[in-house]
Amino acid sequence: MPSSKGALVRKICRWVHRDLSFLFAGMIIIYALSGLFLNHRNSIDPSYTVSRKEYRITEALPGKDGMTRERVLALLRPLDEEENFTQFYFPQPGQMKVFLKGGSSLLVDTATGHAVYESVKPRPLIAPMVKLHFNPGSWWTWFADFFSVCLILITLTGLLMVRGKTLWGRAGILLLVGILIPILFLFIE
């Protein structure tokens, strides 16, 4: 049974379309999810979780002149943050701020003992996905460019593998609407 040139093109398009789609399905899902998190970063920080704990230190605390590294480490012990200590300072009299690795901090009123501990932790799955949107290195630029070209190939092969006049009628209208939607958003904002 002789095969027409059009049938061969559609067959090759199906192979390319299917194989590239399988290859990049995971990447598309990761980009889509991280894009959702970035779009809503005002309501949820996609990179970090911040928890705040207020409590009172019952022991008497020295002021700026009497505070030592050892004393600060003792304050961090109940929080299990001794290993993360970096430095401390007094931004104003009677108020000590302790900096911890990773962005966490402890703010202590040395007169009243009122303490506020802010724990900053990276989100385990979301943060690495979001990082990809910010181009973490030149190797990623090459991969992202390759990915973009492959998405264009997936789209073009999808348009070409269907028999008939695919760009006329309903298919052409949907393609045009898909092009116009992002363009319209440029004028809405």
C-alpha positions in Angstrom: 0.0 0.0 0.0 1.7 3.2 -1.2 2.0 5.9 1.4 1.4 9.5 0.4 3.9 12.3 1.2 1.3 13.9 3.5 0.8 10.7 5.4 4.6 10.3 6.0 4.8 14.0 7.2 1.9 13.3 9.6 3.5 10.1 10.9 6.8 11.9 11.5 5.0 14.7 13.2 3.2 12.2 15.5 6.5 10.7 16.5 8.2 14.0 17.2 5.1 15.3 19.0 4.6 12.2 21.1 8.3 11.8 22.1 8.9 15.4 22.9 5.6 15.6 24.8 6.7 12.7 27.0 10.2 14.0 27.4 9.0 17.5 28.6 5.7 16.6 30.4 7.4 16.8 33.8 9.1 20.1 32.9 5.8 21.6 31.8 4.1 20.6 35.1 7.0 22.1 37.1 6.9 25.4 35.1 3.1 25.5 35.4 3.2 25.0 39.2 6.0 27.4 39.9 4.3 30.0 37.6 1.1 29.6 39.8 3.2 30.1 43.0 4.9 33.2 41.5 1.6 34.7 40.3 0.3 34.4 43.9 3.5 35.4 45.8 1.7 38.2 47.6 -0.6 35.7 49.4 2.0 32.9 49.8 5.8 33.2 49.8 6.9 30.6 47.3 10.4 30.4 48.6 10.1 30.4 52.4 7.8 29.7 55.3 8.0 32.2 58.2 6.8 31.3 61.6 6.7 33.6 64.5 6.8 32.6 68.2 6.5 35.1 71.0 7.5 34.2 74.6 8.9 35.6 77.8 12.4 35.0 79.1 12.1 34.7 82.9 15.8 35.1 83.8 17.3 38.6 84.2 19.1 39.8 81.1 22.1 42.1 81.0 22.1 45.1 78.8 24.4 45.8 75.9 27.6 46.0 77.9 27.0 42.8 79.8 25.7 40.6 76.9 28.2 38.0 75.7 28.2 35.4 72.9 27.9 32.7 75.5 24.8 34.4 77.0 23.2 34.7 73.6 23.9 31.0 72.8 22.2 30.1 76.1 19.1 32.0 74.9 19.2 30.1 71.6 19.5 26.7 73.3 15.7 26.2 74.0 15.0 27.1 70.3 17.6 24.6 69.1 19.3 27.3 67.1 22.7 27.4 68.8 24.5 26.0 65.7 22.9 28.7 63.5 24.1 31.8 65.5 25.9 34.4 63.4 25.9 37.7 65.3 23.9 40.0 67.6 23.6 43.7 68.1 21.5 46.3 69.9 19.6 48.4 67.4 18.4 50.5 70.3 18.9 50.5 74.1 17.3 47.5 75.7 16.6 45.7 72.5 18.8 43.0 71.2 18.6 41.4 67.8 20.2 38.0 67.1 20.9 36.9 63.5 20.8 33.2 62.6 21.8 31.4 59.5 19.1 31.1 56.8 17.4 34.4 57.8 15.9 33.4 61.1 16.2 35.9 64.0 15.5 36.5 67.6 14.5 39.9 69.0 14.7 40.3 72.8 13.7 43.2 75.0 16.3 42.8 77.7 14.3 44.9 80.2 11.1 43.0 80.1 12.3 39.6 78.7 9.7 39.7 75.9 11.2 37.7 72.9 10.1 37.2 69.4 11.6 34.3 67.4 11.1 34.3 63.6 12.0 31.1 61.9 12.6 31.2 58.2 12.7 27.9 56.4 12.9 27.2 52.7 9.9 25.4 51.2 11.2 21.9 50.3 9.6 21.3 46.9 8.2 24.7 45.9 11.4 26.8 46.4 13.6 24.8 44.0 10.9 24.9 41.3 10.5 28.6 41.7 14.3 29.1 41.5 14.2 27.7 37.9 12.0 30.7 36.9 14.9 33.0 38.0 17.5 31.4 35.7 20.0 29.9 38.3 22.9 29.7 35.9 24.1 29.7 32.3 23.6 25.9 31.9 19.9 26.5 32.7 19.7 29.2 30.0 20.8 26.6 27.4 18.4 24.1 28.7 15.5 26.6 28.8 16.3 27.7 25.2 16.2 24.1 24.1 13.0 23.5 26.0 11.4 26.6 24.3 12.4 25.4 20.8 11.0 21.9 21.6 7.7 23.5 22.8 7.5 25.3 19.4 8.1 21.9 17.7 5.5 20.2 19.8 3.0 22.9 18.8 3.9 22.9 15.1 3.8 19.1 14.9 0.5 19.1 16.7 -0.9 21.5 14.1 0.5 19.5 11.1 -0.3 15.9 12.2 -4.1 16.2 11.8 -5.5 15.4 8.4 -7.4 18.1 6.4 -7.5 21.9 6.5 -6.6 22.3 10.2 -6.1 26.0 10.2 -9.5 26.8 8.8 -12.7 26.9 10.7 -12.8 26.1 14.4 -9.1 25.2 14.7 -8.0 28.4 13.1 -10.3 30.5 15.3 -9.0 28.7 18.4 -5.4 29.3 17.3 -6.1 33.0 16.7 -7.8 33.3 20.1 -4.8 31.7 21.7 -2.5 34.2 20.1 -4.8 37.2 20.9 -5.3 36.5 24.6 -1.7 37.3 25.7 -1.7 40.3 23.4 -4.9 41.7 24.9 -3.5 41.3 28.4 -0.7 43.7 27.4 -3.3 46.4 26.8 -5.5 45.6 29.8 -2.8 46.2 32.5 
